[in-house]
């Protein structure tokens, strides 16, 4: 399609010295990928932006116009083209899938580097220990938010609140020691303790009390539902501890 026949769109977006609107860039990219020739109009100051919003009776920028009609912001533009728009409150398993997919690949890479073969028993152990470490990192990003969500269902934390703050550090410690195959006398009891209590807590909250809660397993800001995922995380820790105890040389 030549520029003479390409559909045209006008995009108003903030481009300032200290701020370039990311949604403006996304809107421009989406329009171009849909074959539009974009008239890119920059709003260079806060005053210019406020004046534009007042003139168009809109609250946000960017704003896209197609054939003289205002389409709206980035989400509106996606809807205009029939694309899905993310719902920030929707239940999702994407964070968990991302963690386990990457840690599985990390384990295969580590196994290949160490043994020349990605598919070893050691890779399975590394997958669990790497997963524990990454999940601990996600919890530690915002310890207050995690602890508040964790206190909603963990039985030990409800009786002893500091445990909600200790848990991510204990998970990271056990994961690191198991990955290294070091201090088994410490890593195994820690993993058994936090994994066992966690599994019992999830079973009680979800399967016995029938409560609908969010899982704190990937941090306190996720919309992952409490249930199978958190139970799996805890059972993996227990399994890893028992395996480490039974096969300390791996």
N, C-alpha and C positions, 0 to 999 in steps of 0.2 A: 504494500500500500504506500503510495507516494504522499508527500506532505500536502499536496494539493487536494487529495481525496481523503486524507486521514481525518477522523473526527477530532474536534477541538474541545479543550476544556481549559477553564481558567482556575488557577489555584492561588489562594491567598494564604500565606504561611509566614510565621515569625522567623526572621533571620537577623539576629542581632549580634553585637560583638561578644556578649557573654552567654548567649543562648540561641541555639538552633533547634527548632521544634522537631523532635523525632517523628511525630505523626505527620508532619508536613512532608518530610522526606519519604515516609512510607506511602503517603497519598500520591506523591509525584511518581514514585516507582510503580505503583499499581496502575496508575493511568497510562504510563508508557508501555507497560507490559500488556495492557489491553488495546494498544494501538492508537492511543490518543496523542495528538500534538498538544503539549502543555504550555499555556501562557503562564509563566511562573512569576507571580507578583509577590515581592517581599514586603513584609511589614517590619521596618527596621528599628522602630522605637516603641516603647510602651505606649506613648501618646498616640502614635499612628495606629497601633493595634486596638486601643480602646475606642478610637474614633471609628474604625472600621466596624467593630462589634456593635457600636451604638447605631451606626448607619444601617446595618443589615439586621439589627434586632436579634443578634446571636450572642451566646455566652462564651463560646470557645472558638479557637482557631486550631487547625486549618479549616478552611471552607472551600469546597469545590463547586464550580458552576459548570454545567454542561448544557449547551444550547440555550444559554441565558437563564436557565433554571438552577436554583441552588439545590445541590444534592445534600450537602452538609459536611460533617467531619469525616474522619477516617473510617469509623465504624459504619456510618451512613453510606460511605462510598463502597465499602465491602458489601453491604446489603444490596446496594444498587446493582452490583454485578453478580448477585446471587451467591456470594461467598459467606461462609459461616463467621459469626462474631462470637468471640469467647465470652462466656458468662463467668465472672469472677467468683460467683457464689456456687457454681455447679460442682457436684461431686466428681472427683477425678482420681485416676490411678497413675497418671503420667509421671509424677515425681518418683514413685516407687519403681515404675518400669525403667525410668532413666537411670536410677541408682543401680539396680540389679543388672541392667544391660552393660553399663560401663564397668562395674566391678567384675563381671564375668569376663569381659575382654581383658581387663587388667590382669586377672588371674591366669588367663591363657597366655598372655604376653610374658608374664613373669616365669611361668613354667617353661615356655620355649627358650627364654634367655638362660634359665638355669640348667635345663636338661636337654634342650634341642627338640623337645616334644611338647606341644601345648596341652595334650590330653593325658594328664597324669593324675594320680590320686592327690598329689600335692596341690595341683591346680584347684581341685574341689575344696580343699581346706583353705587355700588362699582366697577363693571366692567368698567364703563365709567371713573370714577375718577382715578382708578388704571392705566387705559390705558393712560390717560392724563399725569400722573406722569412718567410712563416709557418712553413715547414718548418724554417728556421734557428732561429726562436723556440722551437719545440718541442725542438730539440736543445739549445739553450742553457738550458732549464729545469733540466737536470741534466747538466752537461757530463761529469762523471765516469762516469755510467751510460752516456751516449751513447758516449764514447770507448772504454769497455770492450767494448761490443757492436760498434762500428765496427772495432776492432782484430781482430775475428774473421775479417774477410774482405777489408778494403781493402789492396791490395798496397803502396801507398806508406806507409800508416800502419804496416804491419808492419815496414817497413825504417827508417822515421823516425817514432817514436812521437809527437813533438810535432804532427805533421800531424793527428792525431786530434782535437787541441784547436783547431787552427787552422781546420779545415774549416767548422764552423758560422759562424764570423765571415766567412770568405771567401765562403760562400754568401749570407749576408745582405748583404755589401758589393756583390757582383755583382748581386743582385736589386734593391737600392736604386738603384744607378747605372743599370741598364737601365730601371727604371721611370721614372727622371728623364730618360733619354736623355743622361746626362752622362758625361764621362771614358771614352769608348768605348775608348780606348787601354789602359785599365786593366780595365774590366769584361769585355771580350771575352776576353783571355787568361786571366783568373781563371776565368771560366765554362767555357772550353774545357779548362783544366787539370783542375779538380775534376770536371767532368762526364765528361770522357774517361777519366780514371783510374777513376772510380767505375763507369762502364759496363763497362770491361774487367774490373774486380775482380768484379763481379756475374756476368758471363758465366763467368769462370773458376770461381768458387765454386759456382755453382748448376748451370750447364749443362755444364761440363766435369768438375769434381770431384764433382758430384752430392751436394753437402753440403746438409743441411737446417738452415738458420740463421734467426734472427729478423732482421728488417730494422731498421736504426737510423735509417731515413729520417724517422720521426716521433718521434724521441727513443728513449732506451734502455729505456723501460719498457713498450713496446708488444708485442703478440703478432702483429704483422703479419709474415708470412713473407717472407724474402728471396727476391727473384725478379723477377717482372714489374713490380711497383710501383717498386722501387728502380731497376731498369733504366730504366723510363719517366722517373723523376725526373732521372736523369743525362742521358738522351738529350734531354729537354726543355731542359736547360741548354745542351747543345751546340747544339741547333737554335736556341735564342734567341740564342746568341753569334754564330752564322753569319748569322742574319737581321739582327741589329743591325749586323754588319759590312757586309752587302750593302745594307741600307736604313737608314742612320743617321738619316735625317730622320723616320722613323716613331717 
